[in-house]
Amino acid sequence: MAFISSGYDPNNPMKDRITDIGPRKYDEFYPPVVAKNKGKWLYHEYLQPGVFVHVSETGDEIYTVRCGGARLMSVSHIREICEIADKYCGGYLRFTTRNNIEFLVSKKENVKPLVDDLMKRKFSGGSYKFPVGGTGAGISNIVHTQGWIHCHTPATDASGTVKATLDVLFDDFRNMRLPAHLRVSMACCLNMCGAVHCSDIAILGYHRKPPMLDHEYLDKMCEIPLAIAACPTAAIKPAKVDLPGGQKVNSVSVNSERCMFCGNCYTMCPAMPLADDVGDGIVLMAGGKVSNRISAPKFSKVVVAFIPNEMPRWPTVTKAVKKIVEAYAKDAHKYERLGDWAERIGWERFFEKCELEFTHHLIDDFRDPAYFTWRQTTQFKF
């Protein structure tokens, strides 16, 4: 047998056994100063946008230079990142959950040359390869989903909308002028594999039409019971369909009133496509957070019910996001997150200040007692 010929001894199964075939343990990749001072860090402070220092009780320091990265990177781009890390910080770097690149510098004299080097590197089109910023009371990188590049159920693009939005918000990525940090997220459909349900500002791709049914091929391409079982709202049921020519086939029917346009059925059945050039578009949400500061964590709320896809720059989306950011920057108190600001002034005034139209589509009629009784926060409740 193959596994015996490879060296496995059934009489001594533990001999030369490989017990870990996954990634190596994370602490093997710590910079020496981090490994030496683990559990001893006293504080950190921002020295300038994109640059901060951690100070240990031993007096040791480590400097972090953060720059914007992309969710999808070429091999050559990653190699360039590694070359920069080798040159300035002994090869040590990390990626944040928002796709920022953080170079971990143990020598203070290397910080300025590294920042200068990063800001000089540009793509052939003129844009920055590694813009330094995304820290403190500013806008960090936009975490996003797959969009049209990889996903099969998006209602809009991810990389395109994020690029267009960050171009508009770039000054706030490079500076820290806002009352508190502002997190922007993007998900290209309601399944939300991005963090749009709890972000200060969220861009959400939205389908408005139920799946189309290709009855001729549905039973040939799909396991109908799986397509039915995939629907979270029980909107799909089996049906017999008469095709032109008198042929009767097994298919399904969709109850449009129950459909939530999630695309789960298309995942199981390619003969139930959901994408539509008119029905698909973008919803803007605002006011979410996961922080416990000032108030408990909040879900985002819909503030713009629908914006059509306007490729390639999505001007209506970027204009609305910019209005929200500017109103927040002008009116909120220091340390106040966007949702805290909106609740303090009232959501009615939020719409006025952000110059957004309020419609009946935005009325929150969600009534679930569990929502109010579940412990949603680490704040004490007595």
N, C-alpha and C positions, 0 to 999 in steps of 0.2 A: 504493500500500500504506500501511497505517496508520502503520507506523513511519517511513516516509519523510515522510508528511504531518506527523508530529510534530517534524520537524527533522533526522532522521538523513540524512546524506549518504554514500551508498555509495562515492563517490570520495574522501571524506576521513573515514573511519570514526572517527577519534580526536577529531574536532572536537566540542566540548561534551559529551564522553563522561562519563557518571556512573559513577565507578569504585567507589563505596561507597554502597550503598542500605540498609545495615544500621544499627545504632545508632551514634551518634557515639563517637569515641574516648574511653575512660574518663577519661583524664587531663584532659580538658576540664572535668570536673566536680569536680576537686580544690578544696578550700578553698585560698585563697592561701597560708596558712601551711604547708599540706601540700606544695603544689607547690614552695615555696621551700626546704623542708627535706628533700626526698626523698633517702633514702639517708643521712641525717644523724641519725636518731633514736637516742638513747642508751638510753633505758629508758622503761618505763611503770609506774605504780603505782595501786592502787585507793585512792580517797579515802574512799569509803563504798559500800555496795551500790548498784550501778547507775551509779556515777560513777568514771571513771578519767582519768588525765592522761598524755600522752606528752610527753617532754622531749627537745629536740634539743640537739646539741652547740653550736649557736649561742645557746642560752638560750631559744629560742622554745618555747612550750607550746601544746598543743591539748587541750581537755577533751572527753570523750565522755560523754554522758548516755544510758544504755541503758534502754529500757522495752519491755515485752512488746507484741507485735502479734499479729494473727491471720493465718492463712494466706489466708483469704478475706476481702477488705475491700471495703466499698462505696465508691462514688465520693465520697460526702459525707465518709466517714471519712478517705480519702486527702487530700481537700482540707483537712480540719482539721489533719492532720499537716503539710501544706505551710504552712499559716498559722502554725503554731507555729514551724516552722523559719525562716520569714521574720522572725518577731518577735524571736527570740532568737539566731539563728546565721547570719544572712545568707542563709538559704535552703538551707544545706548539711546533708544528712543521708544516711544509708545504711541499707540493710537487711542483717541478718546472714543466714547460711544457715539459722538456726533461727527466722526470722521475727521477730526482735527489730528494733526501730527504734532507731538510734543518731543522736542529734543532735550535730553536731560544732561545739563552741563555742570560739571563739578568744579570748574575753574572760572572764576568771575571774569578774568581777562578775555575769555573766549566768547562771552555773551554778545558784546557789541559787534565783533567781526562776523559772528554767525548771523545776527539780525541783518546786518548790511548785505551779507552774501545772499540771504534768502530774498530780500526785497529787490535785488538786482536781477534775479532769475525770472525770465519771462518766456511765454510761448511765442511762436512766430507771429501770432496775431496781435501781440502786444499786451495781453493780459498777464497778471502775475501767476507764476507757478506755485509759489509758497508765500502768500500774503500773511504777514505776522499780525495777530490780533485774536479776537474771539474770547476775551477774558473779562471778568468783572462786570460792571454795569454797562454792558454792551450786548451786541447780538453775536452769539457763537454760530458755528457752522449749522446749516439746516440738515437735520437728519431726515432721510427720505427712503422711499421704497424703490421698487424696480422699474415701474413705468413701462413704456412701450419697448424698452430694450430687452427685458427678460420675462416679464409677466404676461400671462395669457388673459387676465381679467381686468386690466386697468381701464378707468374711465378717462384718464388723462395721462400725460407723461410725467415722470418724476424728475429726471435729470434736467429736462428743459425748463420746467416751471421753477425749479430751485435755482438754476443758473440765472434766469431772468429776474427772480426776486432778490437774490443776493447781489446782483449788479446794482439794483436800486438801493439796497440797504448796506452797501459796501462801506460807506463812511462810518456807520455804526459798528461794523465788524472791526474797523481799525481804531475805534475810539471807545471811551467809556463815559459818555455824556448822559446816559439814561438814569432814571431814578433807581433802578435795580436791574439785574440781568434779565434779558428777554429771550425766551426760547421759542424758536419757530420750527415747526415740523411739517412734513408733507407725506401724505399717503395717497396712492393713486386709485384706491377704491374703498368701499365701506368695510372691507375685511380688516383694514387698518393695521398692516404689519409695520406701520410707523407709529410714533407716539402722539398722534394727533388728538387723542381723547383727553390729554392732560397737559397741553402746551399753551403758552401765552397767546400765540397766534398759530393757527393750523390751516393748512391748505389741503383740501380733501377732494379727490376725484369722486364723481357721483354719477351713477347710472340712473336714468329716469324711466326706462322702459323695460318690460319683462323680456326674457330670452325669446329669440326667434326660433321657430321649430321647423327643422328640415325633415318632414315626415318621411320622405322617400328613403333617406339614409339612416334615420334614427335607430331603428331596430337592428340595422346591419352594423352600425358603428358602436353602439352602446349597450351596456347591460341596463335595461330599463329599471329594474328594482334598485340598482345602485343610484341612478339619477333621482329616483323618487326619494330614497332614503337620505340623499345629500341635502335636501331642502330643509332649512331650519324652521320654516313656517308652515310646512305641509301644504304648500301651494301647488304641488305637482301630483297628478294622479294618472294612472294608466288609461289609455283610450284606444279605440279602434277608429282608424281614419280611412276614408275612401279617397283614393287618388284618381286623377284623370285616367280614363281607360278601364275603369271598373275594378281596379286592384284594391283590395282592402289590406291594410298593414297594421301591425302593432305599433303604437306610438304613445305619446303622453299629451295631456292638456295642462295648461297653466292657469290658475286662478289669479288674475292680475291684481285683484284687491288684496290678496295675501302676500304677493311677491314683494320682497324687500331689496331686490336687484343686487344680490350679493355675488352672484356668479358661481356659487358652489355647484350648481347643476352642470354648468359648462366645464368645470373641472373634471366631472365624471363623464360628461357626454359632449364631445365636440360638435354634435349636431344640434346643440342648443346655444348658439352664439349670443352674446349679450352686447357686444360693442356696437355703437350707433353714432354716426357723425353728428346727428342733431340732438339726440337724447342725452349724450354724455357731456359732462362739463365739470365745473369746480364749485365747491361750497367753501366758504371761509368761516372758521370758528375762532373763538377768542375766550380768554379768561381762565384757562386751565392751569394747573400746577400740581406738583407733587410735594412741594415744601410745606412744612408746618409753621413757618414763620408768619406772624401776624394773624393768620387764620388757617383753618384746616385745609387739606388738599381739595382741589376742585376739578370737576370735569369741564371741558371746553363747551361753550354754547355757540350755536349757529348764529352768525351775525349777517351773513350774506347768503341767501337761500340758493342762488344758482348764478353762475357766470359761464357762458359758452366757452368752449376751447378756442383760443385765438393764437394758434401757432404762428411763428416760433417764439414770440416774445411775451405773450399773455399780458397785454398792456392794461386791461381792466383789472386783472388780479393784482398786478404789481402796484397799480395806482391806489387801490383800496388798502392794501397792506401798508403802503407808505403813509396814507392818511391816518391809519390807526396808530402807527409808531409815532408820528409827529404829535398827535393829540395827547398820547400817553406821556411823551417826553416833556411836553409843555405844561401839563396839568397835574401829574401825579406827585405825591410826596416822596421824599427820599426813602429808599428801601421798600417802597410799595410796588408789589407785582401788578401786572395789568388787570388781573381779575379782582384784586383787592381795591384797586382804584375804581373800577367800574361799579363795584358794590358800594363803595363809599359815596360816589356821586349819584348813583342810581343808573340802571341800565338805560332808562329813557334819555338821560342826559349824555350817556356814553354814545348813543346813536347820533345825537345832535353834534357833539364835539368831533366825532369821527366822520361826519357828513355822510352817514349811511342811511339808507331808506329802511324803515321798519315796516314789515308786512305781516299779515296774519300767519304766514308760513313760519314765522320765528317764535310764535307763542309756544312756550314750553308746557305741554299738557301731560308730561310724564308723572305718573303718580304710583310709586311703588313704596309701600311702607318700609320694606327692608332697606331701601336706600338711606332712610333716615335713622335706622336703628343699628345697622352694621357699624362696627368700629372702623372708621376710615382714617384715623389719625393716631399719632403717638401722644397727642396732647391728653392730659389727664381728664377723666370724666368721673364724677362722683354721683 
